[in-house]
Amino acid sequence: MDTVITVFALACTTVAGMRTCYLGLLAENLNGWLTVGEMFAHSVVLFGGTIVAAGAASWSYGIAVDRFHEVDTSLIPQLPLQVLERVYDTYLTKQPYLSLQDFKKECLSTVTCFEAYDFGKMAALLLFVEPIEASRCEEWFVECGTILRIFRTAKGKELADIIKYLWKKKTLVRSLQLDCTLNAMRRLDDEEKQALCLALYEAYPWDPWIEAYLPRPPGVEAVTSETRPKPLPDIPIERWYPTDSFAQCRLCKFRPAETVLLWFFLEVSRSMLRRAKCCTFCGYRTLKLRLISSPEPAENPDRELRNFGILNNNCL
């Protein structure tokens, strides 16, 4: 594929350069030759840059898929290459891996309360995360995607519990968490709204945003130095995400609930089509039967090298 891209780019460059030279020869003054030089320089920069970018992108994606041992190169045509290239240029030219915080930031960069349709494709960024952080990134990705999906249609007590979950777990970035809270306040009735405000005031009595944007419930006293917060209840993510050991996405690690229809499609895909089923969570064709075992984290190579050097010095 890289060879085809390179040959195509070189052919386009040659044709564009010859056409520019031909048009320049038709000119009778120096301005024409100056135009030839400018156009030639522009074509070299344009098409040469395309070749370099394509080569670097193909290399980086290939290395990422090779390191991500659960998937194979068939995933590459499905990837959002523009997103990966932007993230690669922004972060991976300065550091070898994408950190957990940077991963969260990029995944939520286009997400709003009701616009989370592009969140699933951000699972491709898992190819760039640090191996020892991969499991944490996968858990957060599935947790965050589950909450965003349920939030759009939740009502009543379930909606209030989602807001409590977001405040306690800090799943979303602060700005998106606050937007979801205000959105939920507009969708709850007066009694449910008052109960949620009371829970947030008691759990976070010193939060200035709560004081500024949420109505103070009756009976809530002013905050003093002796005020003790009342923690929000623990709500497990399994309430909205019932996992199963039947199948698992090889990319985002989403585990759908077992159904006869899912079993049938997975069996057909594996035995006849020789390809994985499309994951309904991230949208990539990486859903396969059975769970996968998480690899043991590799030890720090620098530490091994230092130990090796110490042993050699002792031997000498």
C-alpha positions as CSV (number, residue, x, y, z in Angstrom):
1,M,0.0,0.0,0.0
2,D,2.9,2.4,0.8
3,T,4.4,1.7,-2.6
4,V,1.2,2.5,-4.4
5,I,0.8,5.7,-2.5
6,T,4.4,6.7,-3.2
7,V,4.2,5.9,-7.0
8,F,0.9,7.8,-7.3
9,A,2.3,10.9,-5.6
10,L,5.4,10.8,-7.7
11,A,3.4,10.5,-10.9
12,C,1.2,13.4,-9.9
13,T,4.2,15.5,-9.1
14,T,5.8,14.7,-12.5
15,V,2.7,15.5,-14.5
16,A,2.1,18.8,-12.6
17,G,5.8,19.8,-13.0
18,M,5.8,19.1,-16.8
19,R,2.6,21.0,-17.3
20,T,3.9,23.9,-15.3
21,C,7.1,24.0,-17.4
22,Y,5.2,23.8,-20.6
23,L,3.0,26.8,-19.6
24,G,6.1,28.6,-18.6
25,L,7.8,28.1,-22.0
26,L,4.8,29.7,-23.7
27,A,5.4,32.9,-21.7
28,E,7.7,35.5,-23.4
29,N,8.8,37.5,-20.3
30,L,10.7,36.8,-17.1
31,N,7.5,36.7,-15.1
32,G,6.6,33.5,-16.8
33,W,9.8,31.8,-15.7
34,L,9.4,33.2,-12.2
35,T,5.9,31.6,-12.2
36,V,7.4,28.4,-13.3
37,G,9.9,28.4,-10.4
38,E,7.1,29.3,-7.9
39,M,4.8,26.6,-9.1
40,F,7.6,24.0,-9.2
41,A,8.4,24.8,-5.6
42,H,4.8,24.7,-4.5
43,S,4.3,21.3,-6.2
44,V,7.4,19.9,-4.5
45,V,6.2,21.0,-1.1
46,L,2.7,19.9,-1.7
47,F,3.3,16.4,-3.1
48,G,6.6,15.8,-1.3
49,G,4.8,16.6,2.0
50,T,2.1,14.2,1.1
51,I,4.6,11.4,0.5
52,V,6.4,12.0,3.8
53,A,3.1,12.3,5.7
54,A,1.7,9.1,4.2
55,G,4.9,7.2,4.9
56,A,5.1,8.4,8.5
57,A,1.4,7.7,9.2
58,S,1.5,4.2,7.7
59,W,4.6,3.4,9.7
60,S,3.2,4.7,13.0
61,Y,-0.2,3.0,12.5
62,G,1.5,-0.3,11.6
63,I,3.7,-0.1,14.7
64,A,0.7,0.6,16.9
65,V,-1.3,-2.3,15.6
66,D,1.7,-4.6,16.0
67,R,2.1,-3.6,19.6
68,F,-1.7,-3.9,20.2
69,H,-1.6,-7.7,20.1
70,E,-5.3,-8.3,20.3
71,V,-6.0,-6.9,16.8
72,D,-4.4,-7.4,13.4
73,T,-3.7,-5.2,10.4
74,S,-7.3,-5.7,9.1
75,L,-8.2,-2.9,11.5
76,I,-6.1,-0.3,9.6
77,P,-8.6,0.4,6.8
78,Q,-11.3,1.1,9.4
79,L,-9.3,3.7,11.4
80,P,-10.0,7.5,11.3
81,L,-6.6,8.3,9.8
82,Q,-7.1,12.1,10.0
83,V,-7.8,11.9,13.8
84,L,-4.9,9.6,14.3
85,E,-2.6,11.8,12.3
86,R,-3.6,14.9,14.3
87,V,-3.1,13.1,17.6
88,Y,0.2,11.7,16.4
89,D,1.5,15.1,15.4
90,T,0.3,16.8,18.6
91,Y,1.5,14.3,21.2
92,L,3.6,11.4,19.8
93,T,6.3,13.6,18.2
94,K,7.2,14.7,21.7
95,Q,6.6,11.5,23.7
96,P,6.4,7.8,22.9
97,Y,2.9,7.2,24.2
98,L,-0.4,8.9,24.8
99,S,-1.0,9.4,28.5
100,L,-4.3,8.7,30.3
101,Q,-5.2,12.3,30.7
102,D,-4.4,13.2,27.1
103,F,-6.4,10.1,26.0
104,K,-9.4,11.4,27.9
105,K,-9.0,14.9,26.6
106,E,-8.9,13.8,23.0
107,C,-11.8,11.3,23.4
108,L,-14.1,14.1,24.8
109,S,-12.9,16.9,22.5
110,T,-16.0,16.7,20.3
111,V,-18.5,15.4,23.0
112,T,-21.4,17.4,24.4
113,C,-24.4,16.4,26.5
114,F,-26.3,15.1,23.5
115,E,-23.6,14.9,20.8
116,A,-21.5,11.8,21.5
117,Y,-21.8,10.1,18.2
118,D,-18.1,10.4,17.4
119,F,-17.0,9.1,20.8
120,G,-16.9,5.4,19.7
121,K,-14.4,5.9,16.9
122,M,-12.0,7.5,19.4
123,A,-11.3,3.9,20.5
124,A,-8.6,4.0,17.8
125,L,-6.6,6.2,20.1
126,L,-6.1,3.1,22.3
127,L,-3.4,2.1,19.8
128,F,-1.3,5.0,21.0
129,V,-1.7,4.7,24.8
130,E,1.1,3.4,27.1
131,P,0.9,-0.4,27.5
132,I,0.9,-0.2,31.3
133,E,-2.0,2.3,31.1
134,A,-4.0,0.4,28.5
135,S,-6.3,-1.4,30.9
136,R,-7.2,1.9,32.7
137,C,-7.8,3.6,29.4
138,E,-10.1,0.8,28.2
139,E,-12.1,0.7,31.5
140,W,-12.6,4.5,31.4
141,F,-13.6,4.4,27.7
142,V,-16.3,1.8,28.2
143,E,-17.5,3.5,31.4
144,C,-17.6,6.9,29.8
145,G,-19.3,5.7,26.7
146,T,-21.9,3.8,28.7
147,I,-22.8,6.9,30.8
148,L,-23.0,9.1,27.8
149,R,-25.4,6.7,26.0
150,I,-27.7,6.3,29.0
151,F,-27.7,10.0,29.8
152,R,-29.4,11.0,26.5
153,T,-32.6,9.0,27.3
154,A,-32.6,8.7,31.1
155,K,-35.4,10.2,33.1
156,G,-36.4,10.7,36.8
157,K,-34.4,9.0,39.4
158,E,-32.1,7.2,36.9
159,L,-31.1,10.6,35.5
160,A,-30.4,11.9,39.0
161,D,-28.3,8.8,39.8
162,I,-26.3,9.4,36.7
163,I,-25.4,12.9,37.8
164,K,-24.5,11.6,41.2
165,Y,-22.3,9.0,39.6
166,L,-20.5,11.6,37.4
167,W,-19.8,13.8,40.4
168,K,-18.5,11.0,42.6
169,K,-16.4,9.1,39.9
170,K,-15.2,12.2,38.0
171,T,-15.7,10.3,34.8
172,L,-16.0,13.3,32.5
173,V,-13.9,16.4,32.3
174,R,-15.2,19.2,34.7
175,S,-16.8,21.4,32.0
176,L,-18.8,18.5,30.5
177,Q,-19.8,17.3,33.9
178,L,-21.2,20.7,34.8
179,D,-23.0,20.9,31.4
180,C,-24.7,17.5,32.0
181,T,-25.7,18.7,35.5
182,L,-27.4,21.8,34.2
183,N,-29.1,19.8,31.4
184,A,-30.4,17.2,33.9
185,M,-31.8,20.0,36.1
186,R,-34.0,21.2,33.2
187,R,-35.3,17.6,32.6
188,L,-36.1,16.7,36.3
189,D,-39.4,17.7,38.0
190,D,-39.3,20.0,41.1
191,E,-39.2,17.2,43.6
192,E,-36.4,15.3,41.9
193,K,-34.5,18.5,41.3
194,Q,-34.7,19.5,44.9
195,A,-33.5,16.0,46.0
196,L,-30.5,16.1,43.6
197,C,-29.5,19.6,44.7
198,L,-29.7,18.5,48.4
199,A,-27.4,15.6,47.7
200,L,-24.9,17.8,45.9
201,Y,-24.9,20.5,48.5
202,E,-24.3,18.0,51.3
203,A,-21.6,16.1,49.4
204,Y,-19.7,19.2,48.1
205,P,-20.5,22.1,50.5
206,W,-17.5,24.1,49.4
207,D,-17.9,23.9,45.7
208,P,-18.4,27.4,44.3
209,W,-20.1,26.2,41.2
210,I,-22.9,24.5,43.1
211,E,-23.4,27.6,45.2
212,A,-23.6,29.8,42.1
213,Y,-25.7,27.7,39.7
214,L,-27.9,25.3,41.8
215,P,-30.8,26.5,43.9
216,R,-30.2,26.0,47.7
217,P,-32.7,23.5,49.0
218,P,-34.7,24.5,52.1
219,G,-33.0,23.5,55.3
220,V,-29.5,23.6,54.0
221,E,-27.5,25.9,56.3
222,A,-24.6,28.1,55.3
223,V,-21.2,26.4,55.1
224,T,-19.0,26.8,58.1
225,S,-15.6,25.4,59.2
226,E,-17.5,22.7,61.1
227,T,-19.5,21.6,58.1
228,R,-18.9,17.9,57.3
229,P,-19.7,16.6,53.8
230,K,-22.0,13.7,53.3
231,P,-20.6,11.5,50.6
232,L,-22.7,10.5,47.6
233,P,-23.8,6.8,47.5
234,D,-21.7,4.3,45.6
235,I,-23.4,3.4,42.4
236,P,-21.7,0.6,40.4
237,I,-21.3,0.9,36.7
238,E,-22.7,-2.6,36.3
239,R,-26.2,-1.0,36.9
240,W,-26.0,0.3,33.3
241,Y,-23.3,-2.0,31.9
242,P,-24.1,-5.7,32.6
243,T,-21.0,-7.6,31.4
244,D,-20.8,-11.1,30.2
245,S,-18.0,-13.6,29.4
246,F,-19.5,-14.6,26.0
247,A,-17.7,-12.1,23.7
248,Q,-15.4,-9.1,23.9
249,C,-14.2,-6.4,21.5
250,R,-10.5,-6.8,20.8
251,L,-10.0,-3.0,20.7
252,C,-12.1,-1.2,23.3
253,K,-12.7,-4.4,25.4
254,F,-16.5,-3.8,25.5
255,R,-18.4,-7.0,26.6
256,P,-22.0,-7.2,25.3
257,A,-24.6,-9.2,27.1
258,E,-25.1,-12.7,25.8
259,T,-27.9,-13.2,23.4
260,V,-28.8,-16.0,21.0
261,L,-28.8,-13.6,18.0
262,L,-25.3,-12.3,18.9
263,W,-24.0,-15.9,19.2
264,F,-25.5,-16.8,15.8
265,F,-23.8,-13.8,14.0
266,L,-20.5,-14.3,15.7
267,E,-20.5,-18.0,14.7
268,V,-21.3,-17.2,11.1
269,S,-18.7,-14.4,11.0
270,R,-16.0,-16.7,12.4
271,S,-16.8,-19.9,10.4
272,M,-17.9,-18.5,7.0
273,L,-16.9,-14.9,6.6
274,R,-13.6,-15.2,8.4
275,R,-14.0,-11.8,10.0
276,A,-15.0,-10.4,13.3
277,K,-18.4,-8.9,14.0
278,C,-18.9,-5.1,14.3
279,C,-18.7,-3.9,17.9
280,T,-21.9,-1.9,18.7
281,F,-19.9,0.2,21.2
282,C,-16.9,1.5,19.2
283,G,-18.1,0.6,15.6
284,Y,-15.0,-1.3,14.6
285,R,-15.2,-4.9,13.3
286,T,-13.3,-6.3,16.3
287,L,-15.9,-8.2,18.3
288,K,-15.0,-11.9,18.7
289,L,-16.0,-14.8,20.9
290,R,-14.6,-15.4,24.3
291,L,-12.7,-13.0,26.6
292,I,-9.1,-12.1,26.1
293,S,-6.4,-12.3,28.8
294,S,-4.7,-9.0,29.7
295,P,-0.9,-9.2,29.2
296,E,1.3,-8.8,32.2
297,P,2.8,-5.3,32.3
298,A,6.4,-5.3,31.1
299,E,9.1,-4.3,33.5
300,N,10.9,-1.0,33.0
301,P,13.7,-1.6,30.4
302,D,15.8,1.2,31.9
303,R,15.7,-0.6,35.2
304,E,16.8,-3.8,33.6
305,L,19.6,-2.1,31.8
306,R,20.8,-0.5,35.1
307,N,20.7,-3.8,36.9
308,F,22.6,-5.4,34.0
309,G,25.2,-2.7,34.3
310,I,25.5,-3.2,38.1
311,L,26.0,-6.9,37.6
312,N,28.7,-6.4,35.0
313,N,30.5,-3.9,37.3
314,N,30.3,-6.4,40.2
315,C,31.7,-9.1,38.0
316,L,34.6,-6.9,37.0
